[in-house]
Amino acid sequence: MSLLPNPACPLLGTGLSTRLVDALRALAKGLSCAVAAVELLIDHTVWLRRNDFVDRFVDTADCLVGGTVLAWVKWRAVVRALDAGRLPCSGSEAQVLRIATRA
């Protein structure tokens, strides 16, 4: 699968939207760990509604075959931001992210 980075994708910064959820699921499909992490974020709802999180830690690309928009979370950057205190959140919100990064 070839990906073209698309930093101006309208999915970014829109909060929890069907298009963002679909794009995250499209890339995770078939990868059990990725599906678990994405579904945790979707079910929790907090992080995918936060524009600061989506803008900084979710990237998108157009798939060259089929034109599907794909999205993924930059998990390493998320952990670095949490560890450095650059991602304000409650303890439980941080734990959701840490659990998802281990999925």
C-alpha positions in Angstrom: 0.0 0.0 0.0 1.4 3.4 -1.0 0.7 6.4 1.0 0.9 10.1 0.1 1.2 12.4 3.2 -1.7 14.8 3.4 -1.1 17.3 6.2 -3.9 19.6 5.0 -6.5 16.8 5.2 -9.8 18.1 6.5 -10.0 15.3 9.0 -7.5 17.0 11.2 -8.8 19.4 13.8 -12.4 18.4 13.4 -12.8 16.6 16.7 -14.5 13.2 16.7 -16.0 12.8 13.3 -17.2 9.8 11.3 -14.5 10.5 8.7 -11.7 10.6 11.3 -13.0 7.3 12.9 -13.3 5.7 9.4 -9.8 6.8 8.4 -8.2 5.4 11.6 -10.1 2.1 11.3 -9.1 1.8 7.6 -5.4 1.8 8.4 -5.7 -0.4 11.5 -7.9 -3.0 9.7 -6.4 -6.5 10.0 -3.8 -5.6 12.6 -5.2 -6.7 15.9 -3.0 -4.5 18.1 -3.7 -1.4 15.9 -7.4 -2.2 15.9 -7.4 -2.5 19.8 -5.6 0.9 20.2 -7.8 2.7 17.7 -11.0 1.2 19.2 -9.9 2.3 22.7 -9.4 5.8 21.5 -12.8 5.8 19.7 -14.7 4.4 22.6 -13.0 6.7 25.1 -14.0 9.7 22.9 -12.0 12.3 24.8 -8.8 12.3 22.8 -10.3 12.3 19.3 -12.5 15.3 20.3 -9.5 17.3 21.4 -8.2 19.4 18.5 -4.8 19.9 20.2 -4.4 16.1 20.2 -5.7 15.4 16.7 -3.7 18.3 15.2 -0.4 17.2 16.8 -0.6 13.5 16.9 -2.8 12.2 14.1 -1.5 12.1 10.5 -3.4 11.3 7.4 -2.6 10.1 3.9 -4.4 9.3 0.7 -4.0 5.7 -0.4 -2.8 5.5 -4.0 -5.1 2.5 -4.6 -8.8 3.1 -4.1 -8.4 6.7 -2.8 -9.3 5.8 0.8 -8.1 8.4 3.4 -6.1 6.7 6.1 -5.2 8.1 9.5 -2.8 7.0 12.2 -1.7 8.2 15.6 2.0 9.0 16.2 2.2 6.9 19.3 5.9 7.6 20.1 5.3 11.4 20.0 2.2 10.9 22.3 4.3 9.1 24.9 7.1 11.7 24.7 4.6 14.5 25.2 3.0 12.7 28.2 6.4 12.0 29.8 7.4 15.6 29.3 4.2 17.0 30.7 3.4 18.7 27.3 0.0 17.0 27.0 -2.3 18.3 29.7 -4.8 15.7 30.9 -6.2 13.9 33.9 -4.5 10.8 35.2 -7.2 8.5 33.7 -6.9 10.2 30.3 -3.2 9.7 30.4 -3.7 6.0 31.3 -6.0 5.5 28.3 -3.2 6.7 26.0 -0.6 4.6 27.7 -2.7 1.5 27.4 -3.4 2.2 23.7 0.3 2.6 23.1 0.9 -0.8 24.5 -1.8 -2.5 22.4 
